[in-house]
């Protein structure tokens, strides 16, 4: 994806609401450092640019289990990202924490191939969510006016995305 300093200045105009769906996997990124560059650094840089462009509401995809104190690297980076976004003092920040994202992929992921068909057996917020369902939920969340930080987990995202 490149260095944010190269593409973020190209974003211009005025915005009210910003959606951030940036993310990768450690496998796709190639290393933990490269994963952190996308899932933390690029997300935070994008959010900063969106604020400069006038956005008052950021809707961002994080992950179920995000916690900056987690012993699990993935969850820790997602938690650090959430913490950094909170520090930007958004008037309205909506953090979407989906479980496993389901849907078509350009490259197969073995775990998701098994989890997808079994997802209906998995309880509540741990059940996977279709990417298109998450997108609908994010759109509906944009219509809500609620100051401060709101965290929306997979079970609620599924309901909103119907």
C-alpha positions as CSV (number, residue, x, y, z in Angstrom):
1,X,0.0,0.0,0.0
2,X,2.9,2.3,0.5
3,X,3.9,5.1,2.7
4,X,0.9,7.1,4.0
5,X,2.8,10.4,3.4
6,X,2.6,9.6,-0.3
7,X,-1.2,9.0,-0.6
8,X,-2.8,10.8,2.3
9,X,-2.1,14.3,0.9
10,X,-4.0,13.3,-2.2
11,X,-7.1,13.0,-0.1
12,X,-8.7,16.5,-0.2
13,X,-12.1,18.1,0.0
14,X,-14.5,18.3,2.8
15,X,-15.9,15.3,4.6
16,X,-18.4,14.8,7.5
17,X,-18.0,11.1,8.1
18,X,-14.9,8.9,7.4
19,X,-14.9,5.2,7.1
20,X,-11.7,3.3,7.7
21,X,-11.5,-0.3,6.6
22,X,-7.8,-0.6,6.3
23,X,-6.4,-3.9,7.5
24,X,-4.3,-6.9,6.5
25,X,-3.1,-10.1,8.0
26,X,0.3,-10.9,9.4
27,X,0.7,-13.5,6.6
28,X,-0.2,-11.0,3.8
29,X,1.9,-8.3,5.4
30,X,4.9,-10.6,5.6
31,X,6.0,-9.6,9.2
32,X,4.6,-8.3,12.4
33,X,6.3,-5.0,11.7
34,X,4.6,-4.7,8.3
35,X,1.3,-5.7,9.8
36,X,1.6,-3.0,12.5
37,X,2.4,-0.4,9.7
38,X,-1.0,-1.1,8.1
39,X,-3.3,-1.9,11.0
40,X,-1.9,0.8,13.3
41,X,0.2,3.4,11.6
42,X,-1.9,3.7,8.4
43,X,-5.2,3.7,10.2
44,X,-4.1,6.4,12.6
45,X,-2.6,8.5,9.8
46,X,-5.8,8.2,7.7
47,X,-7.9,9.2,10.7
48,X,-5.7,12.3,11.3
49,X,-6.1,13.3,7.7
50,X,-9.9,12.8,7.8
51,X,-10.0,15.1,10.9
52,X,-8.0,17.7,8.9
53,X,-10.6,17.4,6.2
54,X,-13.4,18.2,8.6
55,X,-14.7,14.8,9.5
56,X,-16.5,14.7,12.8
57,X,-17.3,11.0,12.9
58,X,-14.9,8.1,12.2
59,X,-16.2,4.6,11.8
60,X,-13.3,2.1,11.9
61,X,-13.0,-1.6,11.7
62,X,-11.0,-3.1,14.6
63,X,-11.4,-6.7,15.8
64,X,-13.2,-8.6,18.5
65,X,-10.8,-9.0,21.4
66,X,-8.9,-5.8,20.7
67,X,-6.9,-4.9,23.8
68,X,-3.6,-3.0,23.9
69,X,-2.5,-5.1,26.9
70,X,-3.3,-8.4,25.2
71,X,-0.6,-11.1,25.0
72,X,-1.9,-11.9,21.4
73,X,0.0,-9.7,19.0
74,X,-3.0,-9.2,16.6
75,X,-5.4,-8.1,19.4
76,X,-2.7,-5.9,21.0
77,X,-2.1,-4.0,17.7
78,X,-5.9,-3.5,17.3
79,X,-6.1,-2.3,20.9
80,X,-3.2,0.1,20.3
81,X,-5.0,1.4,17.2
82,X,-8.2,2.0,19.2
83,X,-6.3,3.8,21.9
84,X,-4.5,6.1,19.4
85,X,-7.8,7.0,17.8
86,X,-9.4,7.8,21.1
87,X,-6.4,10.1,21.8
88,X,-7.4,12.1,18.6
89,X,-10.5,13.2,20.5
90,X,-13.0,12.6,17.8
91,X,-16.4,14.1,18.4
92,X,-17.9,10.8,17.4
93,X,-15.8,7.6,17.1
94,X,-17.5,4.3,16.3
95,X,-15.3,1.2,16.7
96,X,-16.6,-1.9,14.9
97,X,-15.3,-5.1,16.4
98,X,-16.3,-7.9,14.1
99,X,-15.4,-11.5,14.7
100,X,-14.2,-13.5,11.8
101,X,-14.9,-11.7,8.5
102,X,-16.6,-14.0,6.0
103,X,-16.9,-13.6,2.2
104,X,-15.1,-14.0,-1.0
105,X,-11.3,-13.7,-0.9
106,X,-8.7,-13.5,-3.6
107,X,-6.6,-16.1,-1.7
108,X,-8.1,-19.0,0.3
109,X,-7.7,-19.0,4.1
110,X,-8.0,-22.5,5.5
111,X,-9.3,-21.4,8.9
112,X,-12.1,-19.3,7.3
113,X,-13.0,-22.2,5.0
114,X,-13.7,-24.4,8.0
115,X,-15.2,-21.6,10.3
116,X,-17.6,-20.3,7.7
117,X,-19.9,-23.4,7.5
118,X,-19.7,-23.9,11.3
119,X,-20.4,-20.2,12.2
120,X,-24.1,-20.8,12.8
121,X,-23.1,-23.1,15.7
122,X,-20.8,-20.5,17.3
123,X,-22.5,-18.4,20.0
124,X,-23.4,-14.7,19.7
125,X,-20.6,-12.2,19.3
126,X,-18.0,-14.9,18.3
127,X,-19.9,-15.9,15.2
128,X,-18.4,-14.7,11.9
129,X,-20.0,-11.9,10.0
130,X,-20.3,-11.5,6.2
131,X,-18.3,-8.5,4.9
132,X,-21.4,-7.1,3.1
133,X,-23.4,-7.3,6.4
134,X,-20.6,-5.4,8.2
135,X,-20.7,-2.7,5.5
136,X,-24.5,-2.3,5.9
137,X,-24.0,-2.0,9.7
138,X,-21.3,0.6,9.2
139,X,-23.6,2.6,6.9
140,X,-26.4,2.5,9.5
141,X,-24.0,3.5,12.3
142,X,-23.1,6.6,10.3
143,X,-26.7,7.7,10.5
144,X,-26.7,7.7,14.3
145,X,-25.7,10.9,16.1
146,X,-24.2,10.0,19.4
147,X,-21.2,11.9,20.8
148,X,-18.2,10.1,22.2
149,X,-16.9,6.6,21.6
150,X,-19.1,3.7,20.8
151,X,-17.9,0.1,20.5
152,X,-20.0,-2.2,18.5
153,X,-19.3,-5.9,18.6
154,X,-20.1,-8.7,16.1
155,X,-23.5,-9.7,17.5
156,X,-24.8,-6.1,17.3
157,X,-23.1,-5.6,13.9
158,X,-25.0,-8.6,12.5
159,X,-28.3,-7.2,13.7
160,X,-27.6,-3.8,12.2
161,X,-26.4,-5.3,9.0
162,X,-29.6,-7.3,8.2
